[in-house]
Amino acid sequence: MTSKNTPELRKRLLRSPLVLISAFLVMTLLTTFLEMRTPPAHYSSRLISHLIVIFLFNIDLILAISLILVLLRNIVKLYWDRRTGVFGSGFKSRLIGAFLLMVLIPSVLLFIVASGFLNNSVQRWFSFPITDSLHSSLEVARGYYNQTKENTVLIAREISDEMSVRPGMVGHPDALKDFLTLKRKEYDLAGVELYVLHGDRTTAAVPVRIAQVNSLNVRLLDLPRDQITRALKKGGDAFVYSTGLGDLIRAVVPVAYPGPRGKRAMSRQGAVVVNYFVPGRFLEKMGNITHAFRDYQALQKFKNPIRESYLLLFLMITLIIIFGAVWFGIYLARKITEPIGALEKATEEVARGNLSVRVPESGQDEFALLIRSFNQMTEDLADSNRTLQEANSEMARRREYTETILEHIGTGVISIDREGVISTVNRSAEDLLSLPRHLALGKTLEEIHHPAVSVFREILARGKELDGQEVESSFALPEGQVKTFRIRTNRLSDPGGIPGAGVVIVFDDITALLTAQKAQTWREVAQRVAHEIKNPLTPIQLSAQRLQKKFLERSEDFPRVFQEAIQTIVDEVQSMKHLVDEFSSFARIPGSNPQELDIVSLLSDISWLYRSAHKDIEIVLDAPQDVPLLVLDKNAIRRVFVNLFDNSVNAMEEKGRIDISVQVVQDAVTVYFGDSGPGIPQEYQDRIFLPHFSTKHQGMGLGLAIVHRILEEHGATISYLGQSPGGALFSLVFPLHRVPDSVREAFREVP
């Protein structure tokens, strides 16, 4: 079964007991209502009602059995969950056991006591005194009714006897009516009537009512002839007529007249009718007693079913209380364990690294607050993890960028961790020192036998004295070449500022730089010497012109002037000779040495040097990875770029930005060199490469001229492209696969 169907199945399982409980309650209430509200009725209707009650109780019994089965199912499931170690089953068992103990003992005791009371009550209901009382009440009611009929007949006989001794009243209507009225009031009768028969034979005579007194509000109907005839034959009889207000008892008695010889004989020529009214309330009570007795007799047949039905009712109430307690315990335990179980599963997911898990919220109780706090925690953890991953990615990118920079800069870098083990050797360090990287990584300085490493050990041995200081050192590489390196060591500290995290050794081959600096110095000295040579020429020229003038004038003081001029010329020539001797012995112009040159690496080296020397100047070098090698004199080309750097630094007054871009276009490598200085004015741009032209007050005007001359001798060109964004921009184009002859002839040694 999929997890998607589990909540729906759980809802169905939870709904089915609720349906059973609801049906059980409805049937119980309906049964109780029918039992308590069914009015006294006819025997058959009462029997039908009890049959319906028994039928409903049978349905209740079926529902109770269903509830017991559902209860047993939940208990078995709970036991199985505990055996299989399902989360929360132990807590459910304890909670349900506690509810069961709290409810079971009082419920069972209440059921036992109620059952005892019920048995006693049923026994009292169907006991012999109650039966005798109901039977006696019925007999009393019937006897009173029959006695009333008999009394009515006796009253009619008394009236008949008194009329028999007064035969003359029949012929006097007023006297007869007064007599009958007196008797009606005397005996509290509803009415008195006198019927006279006409005819010879009684069966054929027609009764005629000749007198009537009536206290009723309704008119008394004439008695039928057959009833009078039947009553006369019997010597007197009583008839009962039911009305809307009660029963009317009509007693018929013949009237006797004396015979011819004075003997009394039954006269069939008249009849006295006495009417007695029995009220409806009496009849209603008598009827109630009759129906109650009949219902009681009918109930006696259902004595055991009734007792069992009530016992079953108590049993079902007890069961529903127990089931409700157990079910409430299960429900309460589920309400507690389900959120905790969801949190437990979500915690396992979080432990496995799934920070996107969320627990559904429901309600507003403490569990909802706990779940809301958990979801907020996982969301915060997800955000933190996302931030951490982004930070790690950024750190990885920076590390890759740093490693890329370390691999492509011309400066050698070696790092040593806190254990003294070499952890980083970049490509430039490997190339500059001719030290294979795999032979150095993972080893200490003491384990490596190399001239440079020996120098590094000596510098580090001096401790803080040389920490952060630049040291120049010359030594022979394994190939036998002697080179000069500028070395700087920096001791690292951890984020807390505690030293001892390691050491970084940064070094650069400054052999070519020193050579270039020497050449630059030589040129400057040569310029100064030339300037110094120019100074004595003026006195020599003036002295010669003076001699010529005095000679032509045949001046008298010519000997003196001649002597002074000759002395001046000799002195100035001696000074010039001394100056030339000093310059000749000071420097020689270096010879040409064309070889394959990585111009990007050269630019990187020079850029690093100027970054180190000018902290307020930002130098940006943009070059592709596949720039081909050029056949150039490295020292001469270095002087070209050094001259450009110097011009830019001076123009920006030690603060600004230098942008260098290297591009390979067709058969040439183009270097774009720009700065953020003031640039070159438009009126001077066509003369910037001429010797002795300078826009600076103290400049000699040889820098760009020398650059132009060196590039021409290498077959390259330089152009001024105008203003870059805020400064000057030069374009240097180096052809590929061509070594000019001038390169081989240039920079030859001058004696």
Secondary structure, DSSP 8 states (H G I E B T S, - for coil): --TTTHHHHHHHHHHHHHHHHHHHHHHHHHHHHHHHH-----HHHHHHHHHHHHHHHHHHHHHHHHHHHHHHHHHHHHHHHHHHT-TTHHHHHHHHHHHHHHHHHHHHHHHHHHHHHHHHHHHHHTSHHHHHHHHHHHHHHHHHHHHHHHHHHHHHHHHHHHHHT-GGGGG-HHHHHHHHHHHHHHTT-SEEEEEEEESSSTTT-EEEEEEEEE-SSS------HHHHHHHHHHT-EEEEEE-SSEEEEEEEEE--EE-TTS-EE---SEEEEEEEEEEHHHHHHHHHHHHHHHHHHHHHHTHHHHHHHHHHHHHHHHHHHHHHHHHHHHHHHHHHHHHHHHHHHHHHHHHTT-TT------SSSHHHHHHHHHHHHHHHHHHHHHHHHHHHHHHHHHHHHHHHHHHHSSSEEEEEETTSBEEEE-HHHHHHHT--HHHHTT-BGGG---HHHHHHHHHHHTGGGSBT-EEEEEEE-TTS-EEEEEEEEEEEE-TTS-EEEEEEEEEEE-HHHHHHHHHHHHHHHHHHHHHHHHHHHHHHHHHHHHHHHHHHHT-TTHHHHHHHHHHHHHHHHHHHHHHHHHHHHH-------EEEE-HHHHHHHHHHHHHHH-TTEEEEEE--TT---EEEEHHHHHHHHHHHHHHHHHHHTT-EEEEEEEEEETTEEEEEEEESS----GGGTTSTTSTT--SSTT--S-HHHHHHHHHHHTT-EEEEEEEETTEEEEEEEEESS---HHHHHTT----
